[in-house]
Amino acid sequence: MYTYTVTFNGYGANRVIYRDQQVTFQCRHNWSLNTDEAANVMYVAHEEVKKHFSRYKIIGIEAR
């Protein structure tokens, strides 16, 4: 299992911006192997952030 940390800005009601939020998740995909694996990591990252915010902007993803 590989661990990734996603840094993002979340957008809430009444124009509230939650800056530099982080979520950490583990998945079996290694984004260093090829572009298909990187796309799988991005999909899981979007799903993890969607659990907290419906509108967001991903700033970065860091492998741990």
PDB file of N, CA, C and O in Angstrom:
ATOM      1  N   MET A   1       0.848  -1.181   0.000  1.00  0.00           N
ATOM      2  CA  MET A   1       0.000   0.000   0.000  1.00  0.00           C
ATOM      3  C   MET A   1       0.895   1.247   0.000  1.00  0.00           C
ATOM      4  O   MET A   1       1.914   1.310   0.688  1.00  0.00           O
ATOM      5  N   TYR A   2       0.483   2.209  -0.780  1.00  0.00           N
ATOM      6  CA  TYR A   2       1.195   3.485  -0.875  1.00  0.00           C
ATOM      7  C   TYR A   2       0.354   4.565  -0.209  1.00  0.00           C
ATOM      8  O   TYR A   2      -0.874   4.548  -0.296  1.00  0.00           O
ATOM      9  N   THR A   3       1.013   5.492   0.451  1.00  0.00           N
ATOM     10  CA  THR A   3       0.336   6.559   1.166  1.00  0.00           C
ATOM     11  C   THR A   3       0.545   7.877   0.424  1.00  0.00           C
ATOM     12  O   THR A   3       1.661   8.220   0.035  1.00  0.00           O
ATOM     13  N   TYR A   4      -0.547   8.602   0.238  1.00  0.00           N
ATOM     14  CA  TYR A   4      -0.517   9.892  -0.454  1.00  0.00           C
ATOM     15  C   TYR A   4      -1.200  10.949   0.409  1.00  0.00           C
ATOM     16  O   TYR A   4      -2.169  10.657   1.110  1.00  0.00           O
ATOM     17  N   THR A   5      -0.695  12.163   0.354  1.00  0.00           N
ATOM     18  CA  THR A   5      -1.306  13.297   1.032  1.00  0.00           C
ATOM     19  C   THR A   5      -1.747  14.308  -0.023  1.00  0.00           C
ATOM     20  O   THR A   5      -0.946  14.742  -0.851  1.00  0.00           O
ATOM     21  N   VAL A   6      -3.021  14.678   0.014  1.00  0.00           N
ATOM     22  CA  VAL A   6      -3.587  15.628  -0.939  1.00  0.00           C
ATOM     23  C   VAL A   6      -3.787  16.959  -0.219  1.00  0.00           C
ATOM     24  O   VAL A   6      -4.401  17.006   0.847  1.00  0.00           O
ATOM     25  N   THR A   7      -3.278  18.022  -0.793  1.00  0.00           N
ATOM     26  CA  THR A   7      -3.501  19.376  -0.292  1.00  0.00           C
ATOM     27  C   THR A   7      -4.481  20.050  -1.243  1.00  0.00           C
ATOM     28  O   THR A   7      -4.305  20.014  -2.461  1.00  0.00           O
ATOM     29  N   PHE A   8      -5.524  20.671  -0.670  1.00  0.00           N
ATOM     30  CA  PHE A   8      -6.560  21.250  -1.518  1.00  0.00           C
ATOM     31  C   PHE A   8      -7.216  22.430  -0.831  1.00  0.00           C
ATOM     32  O   PHE A   8      -7.093  22.607   0.381  1.00  0.00           O
ATOM     33  N   ASN A   9      -7.918  23.240  -1.622  1.00  0.00           N
ATOM     34  CA  ASN A   9      -8.780  24.300  -1.116  1.00  0.00           C
ATOM     35  C   ASN A   9     -10.217  23.823  -1.271  1.00  0.00           C
ATOM     36  O   ASN A   9     -10.615  23.380  -2.349  1.00  0.00           O
ATOM     37  N   GLY A  10     -10.995  23.911  -0.201  1.00  0.00           N
ATOM     38  CA  GLY A  10     -12.397  23.532  -0.258  1.00  0.00           C
ATOM     39  C   GLY A  10     -13.269  24.767  -0.247  1.00  0.00           C
ATOM     40  O   GLY A  10     -12.958  25.744   0.435  1.00  0.00           O
ATOM     41  N   TYR A  11     -14.360  24.735  -0.996  1.00  0.00           N
ATOM     42  CA  TYR A  11     -15.259  25.878  -1.094  1.00  0.00           C
ATOM     43  C   TYR A  11     -16.582  25.515  -0.448  1.00  0.00           C
ATOM     44  O   TYR A  11     -17.246  24.565  -0.864  1.00  0.00           O
ATOM     45  N   GLY A  12     -16.965  26.281   0.578  1.00  0.00           N
ATOM     46  CA  GLY A  12     -18.201  26.022   1.296  1.00  0.00           C
ATOM     47  C   GLY A  12     -19.283  27.028   0.958  1.00  0.00           C
ATOM     48  O   GLY A  12     -19.178  27.785  -0.008  1.00  0.00           O
ATOM     49  N   ALA A  13     -20.317  27.018   1.772  1.00  0.00           N
ATOM     50  CA  ALA A  13     -21.442  27.931   1.577  1.00  0.00           C
ATOM     51  C   ALA A  13     -21.020  29.360   1.921  1.00  0.00           C
ATOM     52  O   ALA A  13     -20.068  29.577   2.670  1.00  0.00           O
ATOM     53  N   ASN A  14     -21.737  30.316   1.367  1.00  0.00           N
ATOM     54  CA  ASN A  14     -21.520  31.740   1.629  1.00  0.00           C
ATOM     55  C   ASN A  14     -20.098  32.194   1.304  1.00  0.00           C
ATOM     56  O   ASN A  14     -19.524  33.024   2.011  1.00  0.00           O
ATOM     57  N   ARG A  15     -19.543  31.648   0.240  1.00  0.00           N
ATOM     58  CA  ARG A  15     -18.223  32.036  -0.267  1.00  0.00           C
ATOM     59  C   ARG A  15     -17.087  31.795   0.722  1.00  0.00           C
ATOM     60  O   ARG A  15     -16.084  32.507   0.689  1.00  0.00           O
ATOM     61  N   VAL A  16     -17.226  30.827   1.580  1.00  0.00           N
ATOM     62  CA  VAL A  16     -16.171  30.483   2.531  1.00  0.00           C
ATOM     63  C   VAL A  16     -15.164  29.578   1.824  1.00  0.00           C
ATOM     64  O   VAL A  16     -15.533  28.618   1.148  1.00  0.00           O
ATOM     65  N   ILE A  17     -13.884  29.908   1.996  1.00  0.00           N
ATOM     66  CA  ILE A  17     -12.825  29.097   1.395  1.00  0.00           C
ATOM     67  C   ILE A  17     -11.993  28.486   2.525  1.00  0.00           C
ATOM     68  O   ILE A  17     -11.471  29.198   3.384  1.00  0.00           O
ATOM     69  N   TYR A  18     -11.883  27.186   2.509  1.00  0.00           N
ATOM     70  CA  TYR A  18     -11.054  26.472   3.469  1.00  0.00           C
ATOM     71  C   TYR A  18      -9.732  26.168   2.774  1.00  0.00           C
ATOM     72  O   TYR A  18      -9.632  25.232   1.980  1.00  0.00           O
ATOM     73  N   ARG A  19      -8.725  26.971   3.083  1.00  0.00           N
ATOM     74  CA  ARG A  19      -7.447  26.892   2.374  1.00  0.00           C
ATOM     75  C   ARG A  19      -6.517  25.849   2.985  1.00  0.00           C
ATOM     76  O   ARG A  19      -6.519  25.602   4.191  1.00  0.00           O
ATOM     77  N   ASP A  20      -5.735  25.259   2.113  1.00  0.00           N
ATOM     78  CA  ASP A  20      -4.675  24.320   2.484  1.00  0.00           C
ATOM     79  C   ASP A  20      -5.143  23.203   3.407  1.00  0.00           C
ATOM     80  O   ASP A  20      -4.500  22.906   4.414  1.00  0.00           O
ATOM     81  N   GLN A  21      -6.248  22.597   3.062  1.00  0.00           N
ATOM     82  CA  GLN A  21      -6.731  21.422   3.780  1.00  0.00           C
ATOM     83  C   GLN A  21      -5.948  20.212   3.288  1.00  0.00           C
ATOM     84  O   GLN A  21      -5.478  20.185   2.151  1.00  0.00           O
ATOM     85  N   GLN A  22      -5.814  19.216   4.152  1.00  0.00           N
ATOM     86  CA  GLN A  22      -5.093  18.012   3.760  1.00  0.00           C
ATOM     87  C   GLN A  22      -5.884  16.774   4.123  1.00  0.00           C
ATOM     88  O   GLN A  22      -6.567  16.726   5.146  1.00  0.00           O
ATOM     89  N   VAL A  23      -5.776  15.782   3.269  1.00  0.00           N
ATOM     90  CA  VAL A  23      -6.351  14.471   3.537  1.00  0.00           C
ATOM     91  C   VAL A  23      -5.302  13.441   3.116  1.00  0.00           C
ATOM     92  O   VAL A  23      -4.662  13.578   2.073  1.00  0.00           O
ATOM     93  N   THR A  24      -5.138  12.415   3.942  1.00  0.00           N
ATOM     94  CA  THR A  24      -4.177  11.352   3.671  1.00  0.00           C
ATOM     95  C   THR A  24      -4.940  10.068   3.407  1.00  0.00           C
ATOM     96  O   THR A  24      -5.893   9.747   4.116  1.00  0.00           O
ATOM     97  N   PHE A  25      -4.522   9.336   2.388  1.00  0.00           N
ATOM     98  CA  PHE A  25      -5.179   8.074   2.074  1.00  0.00           C
ATOM     99  C   PHE A  25      -4.146   7.070   1.595  1.00  0.00           C
ATOM    100  O   PHE A  25      -3.038   7.429   1.196  1.00  0.00           O
ATOM    101  N   GLN A  26      -4.534   5.809   1.645  1.00  0.00           N
ATOM    102  CA  GLN A  26      -3.688   4.729   1.148  1.00  0.00           C
ATOM    103  C   GLN A  26      -4.391   4.036  -0.005  1.00  0.00           C
ATOM    104  O   GLN A  26      -5.604   3.828   0.029  1.00  0.00           O
ATOM    105  N   CYS A  27      -3.629   3.682  -1.014  1.00  0.00           N
ATOM    106  CA  CYS A  27      -4.171   2.901  -2.121  1.00  0.00           C
ATOM    107  C   CYS A  27      -3.079   1.993  -2.655  1.00  0.00           C
ATOM    108  O   CYS A  27      -1.899   2.168  -2.349  1.00  0.00           O
ATOM    109  N   ARG A  28      -3.484   1.032  -3.448  1.00  0.00           N
ATOM    110  CA  ARG A  28      -2.523   0.046  -3.940  1.00  0.00           C
ATOM    111  C   ARG A  28      -1.825   0.483  -5.215  1.00  0.00           C
ATOM    112  O   ARG A  28      -0.952  -0.228  -5.713  1.00  0.00           O
ATOM    113  N   HIS A  29      -2.194   1.645  -5.754  1.00  0.00           N
ATOM    114  CA  HIS A  29      -1.604   2.123  -7.005  1.00  0.00           C
ATOM    115  C   HIS A  29      -0.351   2.945  -6.723  1.00  0.00           C
ATOM    116  O   HIS A  29      -0.312   3.736  -5.780  1.00  0.00           O
ATOM    117  N   ASN A  30       0.669   2.749  -7.550  1.00  0.00           N
ATOM    118  CA  ASN A  30       1.919   3.490  -7.446  1.00  0.00           C
ATOM    119  C   ASN A  30       2.001   4.428  -8.647  1.00  0.00           C
ATOM    120  O   ASN A  30       2.139   3.969  -9.781  1.00  0.00           O
ATOM    121  N   TRP A  31       1.918   5.724  -8.410  1.00  0.00           N
ATOM    122  CA  TRP A  31       1.842   6.655  -9.527  1.00  0.00           C
ATOM    123  C   TRP A  31       3.175   6.835 -10.249  1.00  0.00           C
ATOM    124  O   TRP A  31       3.228   7.494 -11.287  1.00  0.00           O
ATOM    125  N   SER A  32       4.239   6.266  -9.720  1.00  0.00           N
ATOM    126  CA  SER A  32       5.544   6.367 -10.378  1.00  0.00           C
ATOM    127  C   SER A  32       5.729   5.338 -11.487  1.00  0.00           C
ATOM    128  O   SER A  32       6.679   5.445 -12.261  1.00  0.00           O
ATOM    129  N   LEU A  33       4.859   4.358 -11.582  1.00  0.00           N
ATOM    130  CA  LEU A  33       5.038   3.290 -12.565  1.00  0.00           C
ATOM    131  C   LEU A  33       4.729   3.743 -13.989  1.00  0.00           C
ATOM    132  O   LEU A  33       5.574   3.622 -14.876  1.00  0.00           O
ATOM    133  N   ASN A  34       3.525   4.264 -14.210  1.00  0.00           N
ATOM    134  CA  ASN A  34       3.139   4.704 -15.555  1.00  0.00           C
ATOM    135  C   ASN A  34       1.942   5.637 -15.453  1.00  0.00           C
ATOM    136  O   ASN A  34       1.454   5.908 -14.356  1.00  0.00           O
ATOM    137  N   THR A  35       1.470   6.127 -16.587  1.00  0.00           N
ATOM    138  CA  THR A  35       0.387   7.115 -16.572  1.00  0.00           C
ATOM    139  C   THR A  35      -0.949   6.506 -16.164  1.00  0.00           C
ATOM    140  O   THR A  35      -1.792   7.198 -15.594  1.00  0.00           O
ATOM    141  N   ASP A  36      -1.156   5.216 -16.446  1.00  0.00           N
ATOM    142  CA  ASP A  36      -2.406   4.572 -16.023  1.00  0.00           C
ATOM    143  C   ASP A  36      -2.497   4.497 -14.500  1.00  0.00           C
ATOM    144  O   ASP A  36      -3.556   4.742 -13.922  1.00  0.00           O
ATOM    145  N   GLU A  37      -1.398   4.163 -13.865  1.00  0.00           N
ATOM    146  CA  GLU A  37      -1.379   4.103 -12.402  1.00  0.00           C
ATOM    147  C   GLU A  37      -1.550   5.505 -11.809  1.00  0.00           C
ATOM    148  O   GLU A  37      -2.221   5.665 -10.790  1.00  0.00           O
ATOM    149  N   ALA A  38      -0.953   6.512 -12.434  1.00  0.00           N
ATOM    150  CA  ALA A  38      -1.103   7.892 -11.966  1.00  0.00           C
ATOM    151  C   ALA A  38      -2.557   8.334 -12.090  1.00  0.00           C
ATOM    152  O   ALA A  38      -3.063   9.035 -11.213  1.00  0.00           O
ATOM    153  N   ALA A  39      -3.230   7.939 -13.156  1.00  0.00           N
ATOM    154  CA  ALA A  39      -4.648   8.278 -13.319  1.00  0.00           C
ATOM    155  C   ALA A  39      -5.494   7.604 -12.248  1.00  0.00           C
ATOM    156  O   ALA A  39      -6.456   8.194 -11.757  1.00  0.00           O
ATOM    157  N   ASN A  40      -5.149   6.388 -11.884  1.00  0.00           N
ATOM    158  CA  ASN A  40      -5.869   5.697 -10.809  1.00  0.00           C
ATOM    159  C   ASN A  40      -5.689   6.405  -9.472  1.00  0.00           C
ATOM    160  O   ASN A  40      -6.641   6.514  -8.698  1.00  0.00           O
ATOM    161  N   VAL A  41      -4.488   6.885  -9.193  1.00  0.00           N
ATOM    162  CA  VAL A  41      -4.239   7.625  -7.951  1.00  0.00           C
ATOM    163  C   VAL A  41      -5.037   8.926  -7.949  1.00  0.00           C
ATOM    164  O   VAL A  41      -5.609   9.298  -6.924  1.00  0.00           O
ATOM    165  N   MET A  42      -5.083   9.617  -9.082  1.00  0.00           N
ATOM    166  CA  MET A  42      -5.859  10.855  -9.165  1.00  0.00           C
ATOM    167  C   MET A  42      -7.339  10.599  -8.939  1.00  0.00           C
ATOM    168  O   MET A  42      -8.011  11.396  -8.284  1.00  0.00           O
ATOM    169  N   TYR A  43      -7.855   9.504  -9.468  1.00  0.00           N
ATOM    170  CA  TYR A  43      -9.267   9.163  -9.266  1.00  0.00           C
ATOM    171  C   TYR A  43      -9.555   8.933  -7.791  1.00  0.00           C
ATOM    172  O   TYR A  43     -10.548   9.440  -7.269  1.00  0.00           O
ATOM    173  N   VAL A  44      -8.706   8.180  -7.119  1.00  0.00           N
ATOM    174  CA  VAL A  44      -8.896   7.917  -5.688  1.00  0.00           C
ATOM    175  C   VAL A  44      -8.768   9.215  -4.893  1.00  0.00           C
ATOM    176  O   VAL A  44      -9.503   9.426  -3.928  1.00  0.00           O
ATOM    177  N   ALA A  45      -7.842  10.083  -5.291  1.00  0.00           N
ATOM    178  CA  ALA A  45      -7.667  11.368  -4.603  1.00  0.00           C
ATOM    179  C   ALA A  45      -8.931  12.217  -4.719  1.00  0.00           C
ATOM    180  O   ALA A  45      -9.365  12.817  -3.736  1.00  0.00           O
ATOM    181  N   HIS A  46      -9.520  12.272  -5.905  1.00  0.00           N
ATOM    182  CA  HIS A  46     -10.761  13.032  -6.088  1.00  0.00           C
ATOM    183  C   HIS A  46     -11.887  12.445  -5.240  1.00  0.00           C
ATOM    184  O   HIS A  46     -12.668  13.191  -4.650  1.00  0.00           O
ATOM    185  N   GLU A  47     -11.978  11.129  -5.175  1.00  0.00           N
ATOM    186  CA  GLU A  47     -13.022  10.490  -4.373  1.00  0.00           C
ATOM    187  C   GLU A  47     -12.843  10.788  -2.886  1.00  0.00           C
ATOM    188  O   GLU A  47     -13.827  10.994  -2.175  1.00  0.00           O
ATOM    189  N   GLU A  48     -11.608  10.812  -2.413  1.00  0.00           N
ATOM    190  CA  GLU A  48     -11.352  11.103  -1.000  1.00  0.00           C
ATOM    191  C   GLU A  48     -11.707  12.551  -0.657  1.00  0.00           C
ATOM    192  O   GLU A  48     -12.268  12.819   0.405  1.00  0.00           O
ATOM    193  N   VAL A  49     -11.381  13.480  -1.549  1.00  0.00           N
ATOM    194  CA  VAL A  49     -11.690  14.896  -1.285  1.00  0.00           C
ATOM    195  C   VAL A  49     -13.198  15.126  -1.369  1.00  0.00           C
ATOM    196  O   VAL A  49     -13.740  15.932  -0.612  1.00  0.00           O
ATOM    197  N   LYS A  50     -13.882  14.429  -2.277  1.00  0.00           N
ATOM    198  CA  LYS A  50     -15.334  14.586  -2.426  1.00  0.00           C
ATOM    199  C   LYS A  50     -16.097  14.153  -1.177  1.00  0.00           C
ATOM    200  O   LYS A  50     -17.245  14.554  -0.987  1.00  0.00           O
ATOM    201  N   LYS A  51     -15.483  13.348  -0.334  1.00  0.00           N
ATOM    202  CA  LYS A  51     -16.120  12.955   0.924  1.00  0.00           C
ATOM    203  C   LYS A  51     -16.297  14.161   1.848  1.00  0.00           C
ATOM    204  O   LYS A  51     -17.179  14.161   2.707  1.00  0.00           O
ATOM    205  N   HIS A  52     -15.460  15.189   1.673  1.00  0.00           N
ATOM    206  CA  HIS A  52     -15.475  16.350   2.560  1.00  0.00           C
ATOM    207  C   HIS A  52     -16.059  17.599   1.912  1.00  0.00           C
ATOM    208  O   HIS A  52     -16.739  18.376   2.582  1.00  0.00           O
ATOM    209  N   PHE A  53     -15.806  17.805   0.621  1.00  0.00           N
ATOM    210  CA  PHE A  53     -16.266  19.005  -0.082  1.00  0.00           C
ATOM    211  C   PHE A  53     -16.814  18.621  -1.445  1.00  0.00           C
ATOM    212  O   PHE A  53     -16.280  17.738  -2.116  1.00  0.00           O
ATOM    213  N   SER A  54     -17.880  19.289  -1.845  1.00  0.00           N
ATOM    214  CA  SER A  54     -18.396  19.041  -3.189  1.00  0.00           C
ATOM    215  C   SER A  54     -17.674  19.918  -4.220  1.00  0.00           C
ATOM    216  O   SER A  54     -17.561  19.549  -5.389  1.00  0.00           O
ATOM    217  N   ARG A  55     -17.190  21.077  -3.775  1.00  0.00           N
ATOM    218  CA  ARG A  55     -16.403  21.955  -4.648  1.00  0.00           C
ATOM    219  C   ARG A  55     -15.023  22.116  -4.039  1.00  0.00           C
ATOM    220  O   ARG A  55     -14.894  22.415  -2.851  1.00  0.00           O
ATOM    221  N   TYR A  56     -14.004  21.921  -4.838  1.00  0.00           N
ATOM    222  CA  TYR A  56     -12.635  21.963  -4.333  1.00  0.00           C
ATOM    223  C   TYR A  56     -11.666  22.189  -5.474  1.00  0.00           C
ATOM    224  O   TYR A  56     -12.025  22.076  -6.646  1.00  0.00           O
ATOM    225  N   LYS A  57     -10.434  22.508  -5.118  1.00  0.00           N
ATOM    226  CA  LYS A  57      -9.353  22.627  -6.089  1.00  0.00           C
ATOM    227  C   LYS A  57      -8.128  21.956  -5.479  1.00  0.00           C
ATOM    228  O   LYS A  57      -7.651  22.371  -4.422  1.00  0.00           O
ATOM    229  N   ILE A  58      -7.626  20.932  -6.134  1.00  0.00           N
ATOM    230  CA  ILE A  58      -6.462  20.228  -5.630  1.00  0.00           C
ATOM    231  C   ILE A  58      -5.217  21.051  -5.934  1.00  0.00           C
ATOM    232  O   ILE A  58      -4.992  21.459  -7.073  1.00  0.00           O
ATOM    233  N   ILE A  59      -4.417  21.288  -4.910  1.00  0.00           N
ATOM    234  CA  ILE A  59      -3.192  22.061  -5.058  1.00  0.00           C
ATOM    235  C   ILE A  59      -2.009  21.143  -5.334  1.00  0.00           C
ATOM    236  O   ILE A  59      -1.162  21.440  -6.177  1.00  0.00           O
ATOM    237  N   GLY A  60      -1.961  20.017  -4.610  1.00  0.00           N
ATOM    238  CA  GLY A  60      -0.841  19.108  -4.812  1.00  0.00           C
ATOM    239  C   GLY A  60      -1.097  17.750  -4.190  1.00  0.00           C
ATOM    240  O   GLY A  60      -1.928  17.599  -3.295  1.00  0.00           O
ATOM    241  N   ILE A  61      -0.363  16.768  -4.686  1.00  0.00           N
ATOM    242  CA  ILE A  61      -0.410  15.422  -4.134  1.00  0.00           C
ATOM    243  C   ILE A  61       1.023  14.995  -3.861  1.00  0.00           C
ATOM    244  O   ILE A  61       1.894  15.103  -4.724  1.00  0.00           O
ATOM    245  N   GLU A  62       1.251  14.513  -2.654  1.00  0.00           N
ATOM    246  CA  GLU A  62       2.597  14.123  -2.252  1.00  0.00           C
ATOM    247  C   GLU A  62       2.592  12.656  -1.852  1.00  0.00           C
ATOM    248  O   GLU A  62       1.738  12.220  -1.080  1.00  0.00           O
ATOM    249  N   ALA A  63       3.539  11.902  -2.374  1.00  0.00           N
ATOM    250  CA  ALA A  63       3.681  10.496  -1.986  1.00  0.00           C
ATOM    251  C   ALA A  63       4.509  10.428  -0.716  1.00  0.00           C
ATOM    252  O   ALA A  63       5.498  11.147  -0.571  1.00  0.00           O
ATOM    253  N   ARG A  64       4.107   9.573   0.192  1.00  0.00           N
ATOM    254  CA  ARG A  64       4.826   9.410   1.459  1.00  0.00           C
ATOM    255  C   ARG A  64       5.616   8.135   1.470  1.00  0.00           C
ATOM    256  O   ARG A  64       6.285   7.832   2.457  1.00  0.00           O
TER     257      ARG A  64
END
